[in-house]
Amino acid sequence: MKVVILAGGYGTRISEYSHLKPKPMIEIGGKPILWHIMKEYSHYGFNEFIICAGYKQHIIKEWFNNYYLYNSDITYDFTKENRMEIHSNVAEPWKVTIVDTGLNTMTGGRIKRVQPYIGDEAFMLTYGDGVSDVNIRELAEFHKSHGKIATITAVNVGQQFGVLEIDDNGIISKFREKNKKDGGVVNAGYMVLNPEIFDYLEDDTTVFEKRPLEMVSAAGQLMAYRHFGFWKCMDTQRDMQQLEKMISSGDAPWMVWKQSQ
């Protein structure tokens, strides 16, 4: 199952850093948060990624192009043949497709643009700025078990994001944007989608979290995977500093690949 990561936005709420690079490329613990997200998926055996790039997309492409250089010991021999020798090449078992999905394209439009790379199969989708210790293998199994079009990971946090109303069977009966009175269960990303989702996406102006998910919800085809563990979105500089502090203290719950070492 392929993993689609939305990484094309401007990141205006963390502009202290995003004016230089895309928000998913902002580093915590010396690595882009995008890398952290991919490492989590890879830990559970999901190694094929499609990155929906846009704003400053060349930085993402250049980083992956030079990935093995950044993570290997290298000898440059200028004395004879201008030769470069790579020692202990450290590479991930990843296949990464980076797609320029446009500068001002909305989230639904970005997903629609990568449809040719996904094909007629279920796929995973998440945002390029949120980390979690969700068990992705269990998430995938849950999605297969109910047979509906879409699964969203739902978490309980202070209200900032799209609101989910969930019945006793786990069906999301309503999906809507937040209002001032809201709090509680929200969309944390970490989604699994069947290819039928593309029927709900129109063009570059489509906001995935609005009409598409509202329609899927109204049709009874949107399910919630309840996650009670760690999840955090790096939306602001303060969020970034909190994640950095967690790594420094050795208490970073999303780094599940380290826990198994």
KOLGUKE-132033 format. One line per field, with one value per residue (C-alpha): residue number from 1; residue in one letter; chain; x negated, y negated, z negated. Coordinates in steps of 0.001 Angstrom, whole numbers. Each point is the difference from the previous one (the first is absolute). Layout:
REM residues N
pos = NUM|...
code = a|...
unit = A|...
xx = X|...
yy = Y|...
zz = Z|...
This chain:
REM residues 261
pos = 1|2|3|4|5|6|7|8|9|10|11|12|13|14|15|16|17|18|19|20|21|22|23|24|25|26|27|28|29|30|31|32|33|34|35|36|37|38|39|40|41|42|43|44|45|46|47|48|49|50|51|52|53|54|55|56|57|58|59|60|61|62|63|64|65|66|67|68|69|70|71|72|73|74|75|76|77|78|79|80|81|82|83|84|85|86|87|88|89|90|91|92|93|94|95|96|97|98|99|100|101|102|103|104|105|106|107|108|109|110|111|112|113|114|115|116|117|118|119|120|121|122|123|124|125|126|127|128|129|130|131|132|133|134|135|136|137|138|139|140|141|142|143|144|145|146|147|148|149|150|151|152|153|154|155|156|157|158|159|160|161|162|163|164|165|166|167|168|169|170|171|172|173|174|175|176|177|178|179|180|181|182|183|184|185|186|187|188|189|190|191|192|193|194|195|196|197|198|199|200|201|202|203|204|205|206|207|208|209|210|211|212|213|214|215|216|217|218|219|220|221|222|223|224|225|226|227|228|229|230|231|232|233|234|235|236|237|238|239|240|241|242|243|244|245|246|247|248|249|250|251|252|253|254|255|256|257|258|259|260|261
code = m|k|v|v|i|l|a|g|g|y|g|t|r|i|s|e|y|s|h|l|k|p|k|p|m|i|e|i|g|g|k|p|i|l|w|h|i|m|k|e|y|s|h|y|g|f|n|e|f|i|i|c|a|g|y|k|q|h|i|i|k|e|w|f|n|n|y|y|l|y|n|s|d|i|t|y|d|f|t|k|e|n|r|m|e|i|h|s|n|v|a|e|p|w|k|v|t|i|v|d|t|g|l|n|t|m|t|g|g|r|i|k|r|v|q|p|y|i|g|d|e|a|f|m|l|t|y|g|d|g|v|s|d|v|n|i|r|e|l|a|e|f|h|k|s|h|g|k|i|a|t|i|t|a|v|n|v|g|q|q|f|g|v|l|e|i|d|d|n|g|i|i|s|k|f|r|e|k|n|k|k|d|g|g|v|v|n|a|g|y|m|v|l|n|p|e|i|f|d|y|l|e|d|d|t|t|v|f|e|k|r|p|l|e|m|v|s|a|a|g|q|l|m|a|y|r|h|f|g|f|w|k|c|m|d|t|q|r|d|m|q|q|l|e|k|m|i|s|s|g|d|a|p|w|m|v|w|k|q|s|q
unit = A|A|A|A|A|A|A|A|A|A|A|A|A|A|A|A|A|A|A|A|A|A|A|A|A|A|A|A|A|A|A|A|A|A|A|A|A|A|A|A|A|A|A|A|A|A|A|A|A|A|A|A|A|A|A|A|A|A|A|A|A|A|A|A|A|A|A|A|A|A|A|A|A|A|A|A|A|A|A|A|A|A|A|A|A|A|A|A|A|A|A|A|A|A|A|A|A|A|A|A|A|A|A|A|A|A|A|A|A|A|A|A|A|A|A|A|A|A|A|A|A|A|A|A|A|A|A|A|A|A|A|A|A|A|A|A|A|A|A|A|A|A|A|A|A|A|A|A|A|A|A|A|A|A|A|A|A|A|A|A|A|A|A|A|A|A|A|A|A|A|A|A|A|A|A|A|A|A|A|A|A|A|A|A|A|A|A|A|A|A|A|A|A|A|A|A|A|A|A|A|A|A|A|A|A|A|A|A|A|A|A|A|A|A|A|A|A|A|A|A|A|A|A|A|A|A|A|A|A|A|A|A|A|A|A|A|A|A|A|A|A|A|A|A|A|A|A|A|A|A|A|A|A|A|A|A|A|A|A|A|A
xx = 0|-1421|-254|971|-1327|1335|-3055|823|1437|-1584|-163|915|516|-3637|-1338|-3106|-1328|2316|-1120|-3230|1346|3272|1397|-483|-3728|-343|-2295|568|-2799|-2168|2406|3012|3333|860|-2777|1424|3419|-1478|-2092|3146|1789|-3131|-182|3318|-1095|1412|-2926|1482|710|1597|-715|2393|-2403|648|-1537|-3796|347|-3547|-1333|1776|-1327|-3554|50|1025|-2370|-2885|1366|-2770|-2610|1529|-3|-3272|-3707|-1703|-3576|-744|-3269|-1141|-3604|413|3432|2278|1593|2744|251|3052|-533|2733|2743|3090|3185|3639|2007|2168|1432|820|1946|49|2726|244|3723|22|-681|3548|1783|2329|-367|2633|-1537|-3422|1400|1787|-3240|-1837|2757|-2059|-2753|2410|2062|3129|-926|478|-2607|-1024|82|-1392|-1203|-3679|-15|1451|-1636|1629|-561|3084|-423|210|231|3073|1410|-307|1629|2852|638|112|2362|2844|-45|940|-1635|-1972|-1538|-1234|-2088|1885|-1666|1124|-1769|725|2003|-1902|994|2976|2653|1168|3325|-262|2768|-337|-982|-2884|1756|-722|3496|-1135|-3173|-185|-2363|-605|1842|-661|2006|-1797|-2398|-690|-370|-1812|-1490|-3657|-751|-1428|2792|666|2001|1481|-367|3681|-1095|-1180|3643|462|-2970|591|-2894|-2790|2504|1358|-688|-81|1110|3163|2432|-1701|-144|3385|1538|-1741|1199|3576|-64|-1027|-3359|-2327|-1360|-2013|-3049|-204|-3529|-601|-3777|-2316|690|-1263|185|-2954|2098|-2031|-3519|1092|1134|-3370|-1833|2120|-779|-3682|13|1630|-2736|-2735|1461|246|3790|1261|2914|332|-3540|1205|-2906|-2402|2077|-446|-3807
yy = 0|-3380|-2917|-3467|-2955|-3531|-2265|-2869|-2774|-3315|677|-3594|596|988|-2639|-526|3122|683|-3121|1956|3510|1975|713|3793|-689|-1902|2060|1502|2071|-802|1522|-1447|821|1613|2532|766|696|2268|1884|804|1398|1915|1540|1695|1188|-2772|-1179|-1490|-3721|-2613|-3525|-2731|-2919|-3603|-2946|147|3564|-53|103|3300|1467|-1155|1419|3459|-160|-491|2205|2582|-2774|-1517|3347|1606|-450|-1221|-278|-2565|797|-3022|1159|2266|624|-2409|3127|232|3115|650|1947|1759|-1207|-541|223|621|2742|-2686|-732|-3714|-1795|-3786|-1697|-3747|-381|-3767|-3058|-982|3328|967|3309|1857|-1256|1254|3473|-26|-889|3063|2438|1346|1018|1816|1997|1949|995|-1117|-2404|-1820|-3763|-2306|-3548|-929|-1766|2444|2865|2764|3416|1438|3673|-336|3732|185|-3086|1717|3172|-2012|-1679|3320|1457|-2503|-306|-3681|-2661|-1909|311|-2962|260|-1835|-1435|-2070|-3363|-3666|-1224|-1290|2327|1482|1470|3629|1189|3763|2471|3103|2166|-2255|-1489|-3706|-1398|-3537|-1768|-3762|-2861|-1194|-2783|-1895|2416|3114|2291|3688|2503|-1284|1185|906|1080|3529|918|3038|-536|2220|-1156|-1009|-3122|-1467|-218|-2693|-2124|-2491|-2364|-2078|-2068|3017|-96|3638|-726|-1804|1236|3370|1227|-1518|1940|3244|-462|-709|3251|1958|845|-1740|1955|-1036|1840|-1169|-693|-680|-286|-2786|-2383|-3507|-2379|-2346|-3023|-2746|-767|963|3410|483|-881|2437|2839|-901|66|3430|1366|-1564|1523|3456|-11|-150|2503|-202|1318|3606|1178|-828|1820|3275|-312
zz = 0|1047|-2423|1283|-1990|433|21|2324|-2161|-967|-3755|-799|-3729|-391|2385|-2158|1754|2934|1873|616|613|136|-3455|351|474|-3286|-2201|-3411|-1439|3005|2548|1855|-1610|3353|-650|-3443|1507|2657|-2563|-1957|3045|978|-3472|746|3442|2191|2128|3170|-253|2232|-1174|1128|303|948|-1821|377|1280|1353|-3580|-645|3251|-680|-3535|1171|2956|-2425|-2790|127|-54|-3108|-1794|1070|-630|3175|1224|2715|1735|2023|388|3003|1483|-1840|-1443|-2623|-2182|-2162|-3237|-1998|2303|-2136|2043|-816|1750|1550|3410|69|2730|-349|2027|573|-646|481|-2073|-993|375|-2843|-1859|2022|3224|-1059|-697|3362|1787|-1312|993|2962|-2442|-2308|2443|-872|-3533|-3578|-1315|-3143|-381|-2628|-513|158|-3363|-2533|-1904|-2002|-1571|1706|902|3774|619|-2244|1728|3396|-1323|-1509|3345|1842|-2601|455|3804|160|2171|-2612|-3444|-2020|-3137|-2740|-3096|-2979|-172|-572|2964|3026|2819|1866|-2316|103|-1389|-570|-862|-2196|2998|964|3022|452|339|671|1084|-308|-611|-3543|-1781|-3212|-2153|1163|-1813|-145|2842|3098|3276|-600|3558|262|2397|2182|3182|2665|3641|47|-1851|3304|1135|-2651|1136|2777|714|-1537|-1996|-1898|-3733|-1076|-3557|1104|2675|804|-3601|-780|2909|-921|-3562|1091|1993|-3120|1562|-2460|-2959|-3043|-1287|-3600|-1197|-3687|138|1069|2872|662|2916|545|802|-1683|-1192|-3525|1260|1684|-3188|-1999|2418|-49|-3808|-1|2260|-2129|-3167|1564|-304|3589|215|3794|520|-160|2155|-2844|-2580|1892|276
